[in-house]
Amino acid sequence: MPSLKLSTGSVYYSEYGHGEPLVLLHANPGDSRDYEAVIPSLAKTYRVLALDWPGYGQSNMPNQPESANVLLFYKVLCEFLDGLSLPPALFIGNSVGGNAAARLAAEMPERVSGLILVAPGGFTPHNFFTRLFCQFQGSRFSLSPYRFASLYLKQRTPTTQAMLQRASTLQATPERIALNRAMWRSFGGPENDLRLIASRIKAPTLLVFGKYDLAIPANPDGKIAKEWISSAKLVVLPAGHEPFAETPELFLEEAQQFLARL
């Protein structure tokens, strides 16, 4: 995998195909391989760039992982685009990856030609219980990456089985668990909330949610995202948190139709 030296250390990414750049941004926990079921089809038309966030996949662990938050990933995304001198690009972002992509579209619209946000973080209407769960997942009592992934991945496929295997091994080291917990604490904070800026998103946007997602549900989060990004199309697929890995054929049908219209 090629890499770029950024302020957080070296970040690794995979690159496939040729054409307009299409950047894939994964969730917490996870890595760029989470998209392996859809990359071959997408790479027939686009230059696909699948990034490993700092501390995930092959990318270096950031300094002080216990202090990481969603804004760190947004900073990394901006540096990554600068490092590759990318023209305006397409983005598929899942969960915290969707948060980073949506923030980019709101704050630097000239860099984004289209968005597919898959269960993006940042639209949850927090209350006592959701904040309590974020605090719990950010504590030493948190569910392990494997346990939590096994709850939100509702369809078992070769891709999701491989994801669960990585969650129980690669993502289960003390450093990576500390990073995972820090991100969860951030999910309950104001820095994760996109609702104040989402109305500035003008790029064509497809919102994809899983009908059975327990982490970021289609109702209410998907409906709220659609309210804030008024021009977006909302699609709900029979999947959990990662439809591109759980129901790749259905995801590709929606994604390719959307991208072809741009």
N, C-alpha and C positions, 0 to 999 in steps of 0.2 A: 504494500500500500504506500502511495506517496504521502508526504507529510509537509506541513508548513510550520515554521517557527514563529509562534505568536507570543504575546506578553505572558500568557499562562504556561508556556512551554510548547512542545511539539504536539500538534494535532494531526491525526491521520484521517485520510479519506479514501474512498474508492471512486474510480472514474470509469465510466462505460459509455460507449457510443459517441455520436457526433451530432452537432446541431445546436439549437438554442439551449442554454444551460438550465438544468432542472436540479435543484438542490433538495436533498432529502434529509430531514432533521428528526431524530428519534426521541423517544420518551425516557423517563427515569423510572426504573432502571431500563437498560437496553443498550444497543449499539447499532451501527450502520447495517449489520447483517439482518436486522429485523425486517428490512425491506426486500430480502432476497427473492421472495416469491413474485414480486412485480417488476424488479429491475430489468430482467431480460426483455420484457415487452416494451417498457418505457425507453430503453436504450436503442430501440429500432428507429426512434424518431428524435430523441433528445440526447444531449450530452449530460449524462446523469452523474451527479456528484453526491456521494453519500458520506456524511461527516460523522466521525466519532466525537462526541462532546468530551471536554477535558475530564479525565478520570474514568472514561468509559471505553470499551473496546480496546484499541491499541494506543489511544492518546494518553499523554502524560497526566498524572494526577496534578491538579492545581495546588499551589501553596495554600496551606490552611484549609483543607477540604471541609472541615467542620464549620467554616464561615461562608461557604459558597451559597449563592442564591440565583434566582432566575435572571437577574441583570448581568451576572457573569456570563451566562450563555449568550445573551444578546450582544455583549461586547465581543465575545469570541466570534459570533457570526459576522459582525461588521468587519473585524480584522481578517477573517477568512475570505470574505468577498474582496477586500482590498488586496490581500496577498495574491489572489489569482487574477486580479484586474478584470473581474467579471462584468460584462454588460448587464443591463436589466435582465433579471432571471425569473424563472418560475420556481415556486417552492411548494413542497409537500412537508408539512410539519405535524407531528403527533404529540399531543399532550404538552409538555414543556417546550418541545420543538415547535409546536403550533403557536405557543405563546411568543417565542422569539421571532418567528416569521411574521406574525400579526403585528408585533411591535415595530418591526422593520417597515412594514407596509404603511403603518400610521406615521412614523417619524421620518422615514426616507422613501417616500413614494416613488421617486425616480429610479430606485433600485429593484423594484418589483413589477413584473409584467403580469403575474397571475398567482393566485394562492389556492392551495387545497389544504384546509385546516381540518385535521382528523382529531376529534375530541380535544380541541385546544384548551389548555389551561388559561384561566384568567377571566372566566365568565361566571364562576360559581358565586351565587348569592350567599355569602358566608353568614352563618349563625353560630350559636353557642356550640352546637354539635359538630358542625364541619370544622370549626377552629379547634375543638377538642381533639378530633381525629387527626388533624395535621400535627398538633402537639404530640399526640401519642406516637404517630409515625416518625416524628422527629426525636423521639426519646430512646433510651436503651431498652425499652419494652416493645419496640416496634415489631411488626410482622416482618419476617425476613423477605428479601427480594423474591425468593422462590415462592413463598407462601402468598405474598400479595399478587404476584403475577399469575399464580394458579387460580386466583379468585377472579381476576379481570379478563383473562383470556378464556373465552367461553367455547371456542371451537378448537378442537385438536387437529392440527395439520403437521406435516413434517417441519414447517417453519416454526410453528408455536412450540412444538416439542423441543426443537433446538434452542429456542429462546428460554424455555424453562430449564434446560440443562445449563445454559450459561448463567442463569439467575442463581442456580444452586452451587456454582463453582466460581467462575470468573468474577461475578458480582457479589460474592459472599465473603471477600476478604475484609479485614477490619477497616482498612482505609476506605474501601469502596462503600462499605456500610455507613461509615461516618459521613461520606459525601451524600449518599442517599438520604440520610436523616436530615442533613442540613438543607437539602432541597425541599423536603417535606415541611420543615419549619418555615421556609420561604413561601411555600404555596399558601400558607395561611396569612401572609403579610400583605401590606398595601402594595409592595413592589410587584406582586403577581397580578394585580387587578388591571384588566385591559379596558374596563367599561368606560373610563373617562376619555380614552383616546381612540377607541375602536370606530367611532363615527367618522374619523378622519381617513379610514381605509377606503380608497377609491379603486384599487386594483380589482379586477374580476375575481370573485371568491366563491369557492365551493366548500360548504361545511359538510363533513361526513361524520356521523355519530353511529355508535353501535347500539342497537336496541336493548342489548343485555349488559351494557357497560355499567358496572357498579362504581367505578372511579369518577368518571365525568359523564353523567347520564344525559341522554338526549333530551329528557324532560327533568329539570328545567334548563340545563346549561345550553343545549342546542338551540332551544327557542329564544333564550336570552341573547345568544350570539347573533342569531338572525335578526333580532330587534335592533341591535347596535350596528350591525353591518347590513343595512337595509337592502342593498342590492344583491346580497349573497343568495345562493341557492342552498337549501338544506336537504340533505339526503340521510335517511336512517337505514342502515343495513342490519341483517340478522347476525350480529357479531357482538363481541365484547369491546375492549378498549382499542384494539388494533385491527380494524377490518381488512387492511391491506395484507396482513399475515393470516387472518382467520378465514376470510372469504375473498381471496385475491381476484377471482374471476369477476365477481360482482363489483368489487372496488375498481378494477381496471375498466370495466364497462362505463361506469360513471365518470372516472377520471379522464379517460381518453376522449369521451364525448365532450367533456368540459374543455379540455386543453385544445381540441381540434377547432373549437369555436373562437378561440382567442385570435 
